[in-house]
Amino acid sequence: MKTLITACAIFSLITLGCNKEDSVKQSQGSSETAGKVSTGQSNVKDDVSQNDIVKVAVGSKDHSTLVTALQAADLVNSLANAGPFTVFAPVNAAFEKLPAGTVDDLLKPENKSKLSKILQHHVAVGVYNKDMLTDGRVLGMVDGANATVSNKGGEISLDGAKVLATVTASNGIVYVVDSVVLPK
């Protein structure tokens, strides 16, 4: 009996030791990724589910400036979370409409809070489908300010930024817009 207990104890120690070694190897990653720590919801790899808002933006060649701004403002993980969110996503050409040098200035580390406030003014908590975007509706944006919807004959805009397209995401809805919406 004593031999059986000793054998079971040794087997358990070997099994636990192997599992611990496997866990350490998995947490360290391959030699290519060792030393690089990826954290946050935006780093979850999922090729099966519908894209979240961040992955929609990253996958669009027309939103590279927005993606760069989200990274500079440290908002990528926030928009990759469960939401639900309604995002009014300006295309690259929308950022080009701003006065020369504005985008470069906003991307500077010392302007992170200003950039963050502008980007948060493009996000509402909740999912607002097109039929909910009625003329005159006021949306409370994440930055704490309000934005007003205009809906004339099915042509929708938010504070003058015209909706060009709609993309459904796993954590909300993205309205592609032609202008940057600045808080008042």
N, C-alpha and C positions, 0 to 999 in steps of 0.2 A: 504494500500500500504506500509506504514511504517513497519507494522508487517511482511509483506512478505519479505522486504529487510533485516530486522533484522534476520528473520529465515534463509534466504539464507546465510547471513554473518556467523551466528553460525554454520550452516552445513559445510560451507567452512573451517572454523577454525578447526572443529572436523576432517574433512577429511584430511586436511593438517597435523594436529597433528598426526593422525594415520599413515599416510605415512611416516612422519619423524621418528616416533618410529620404524616402520618396517625397514627403511633404517639403523638406528643405530644398530638394532639387527643384520641385515645382515652384516654390516661392522665389527661388533665385533665378529661374528662367534659364535660357540657353546662354552660351558665352557671348552671343551677339547682344542680348538684352540685359546682361548682368550690369548692375549699377544704375540702370534706368528704371525709375519707379513711376508707373502710370496709375494715377488715382482718379476717382470720380466716375460718375455715370457715363460720361461721354467716351470713356475708354472701354466700355463693354463691347466685346466683339459678338455680333449677331447678324448672320447672313440670311436668316430665315424670316424674322419678323419685319413688319412694316417699319420704315425709317422714322426716327424721331425728328424733331424740328431741326436740330443741329445737323444731322446726317442729310436731311433734305437740302439745307443750305450748302453744305460741303460738296454735295453732288451736283450743284448747279454752277456752271461757268459764269453765270450772270450775277452771282452773289459772293465772289471772292473778296471784295472790299468789306462786305458785311462780316464774313467769316474772320477776316483779319481784325476787324474792330471788336468782334466778340471775344477773340483771343486776348487782345490788348486790354480789354475791360474785365477780363476774368469772369465772363458770363457763360462760357461754353457748358460747364457742368450744370449750371442752373437751368438752362434751356434743354438739357438732355434728360432732366428729371421727369417724373411721371406727369407733371402738369395737373390739369389740362391748361393749355395756353392757346391764345389767339395771337399770332405774330403778324405784323405788317412789315414785310421784309423788303427794304429798298434794293433795287438792282444797282449794279455798278454805275450805270449812267446817272442814277439819282444822286449819288455821292459826287459825281463830276459837276453837277449843277451848283454845288456849294461854291462859295468864293474860293479863288485859288489859294492853296496852302492850308485850307481849313482841315481837311482830312489828315494831312501830315501832322498838323499841330495837335489835333485830337488824339492821335496815336502815341504821342509822347507820354512817358510814364507819369510825369507831373500833372497830366490832364486826365488821368484814369477816371477820377470821380465824375468829371464833366461828361466824358464819353459814355460812361456807365449810365448816367441819368438820361442822356439822349437815346441810347439804345433801349433802356427800360420804358421809354415813352412810346415804343413800338410794340409793347407787349401788354395784353390784358389777360387776367387770370380767368379761365373758363373758355369754353368753345362757343364762339359766335358764328353760327352758320350764316350763309348769305341771306336767308329769309329773316334772320334776326337783325340784320344790319339795315334797319329802317331809317328813312330820312329824319334827321334831327336827333337820332339816338346819341346819347352821351355815354362814352365808355370810360370807366376808371382805369387808368393805365398803371403799370407797376411802379412808375416813378412817383405816384401820388397825384399827378395832374389828370385832367380830363381831356379827351379828344372827341370831336363831334363827327358823326357819320353823315354823309350826304348820299342819298340814293334817288337819283333822277332818272326815271325810265329804265331802271336796272343797271345804270352806270353808277358804281359805288366808289366813294372816296372817303378818306379819313383826313380831316383838316387839310383838304386840298391834294392829298396824295392819292392818285387814281389807282384803283385795283386793276391790275393787268391779268392776273391769273390766280387760281386757287389750288393749293396742294394740301391734301389730307395727310397728316402725320400720325404716328402712334400715340403721341402725347398732345395732340391738338390739331390746329389748322393754321396754314401759312397763306397769307394773302400777299402776293407779289405786288409791290407798289412802285410807282415811277418817281417818287420824291422822298426825301428824308423828312420825317415829321418832327419838327422842333418843338419842344415844350414852350408854352407861352411865358 
